[in-house]
Amino acid sequence: MASTFSKLRDNMNDDLQDQIASLRQEVSSLKKTLSKRGASALADTREHASEFREHASDLYDDFMSRMQDAVPHLQKHGREMKKVARDNPVATAVVGLAVLGLVAGLLMRR
């Protein structure tokens, strides 16, 4: 009888060893798969970041070229407004007070 239990125990032990070995192989396979997916995701993220950087750089360059074209125009109008303000100080004060009144009115509504 002891030998029957001994054989049964040995068979169960062998089955458990086989199951453990199988599980180890599955875990190893899953680790490799996850590692590959992680590397792929990282490469995709880097590629998207590079594309975003290029797009942002293009937008910045476009903005700066437009601003360089607009600066002389803005400076000219600024000088004209300054001259008008100096020539008409009363009208400038009235417009200034009106703008302040509008801003105060908007702030009071909130």
ABEGO torsion letter per residue (X at the ends): XAAAAAAAAAAAAAAAAAAAAAAAAAAAAAAAAAAAAAAAAAAAAAAAAAAAAAAAAAAAAAAAAAAAAAAAAAAAAAAAAAAAAAABAAAAAAAAAAAAAAAAAAAAAX
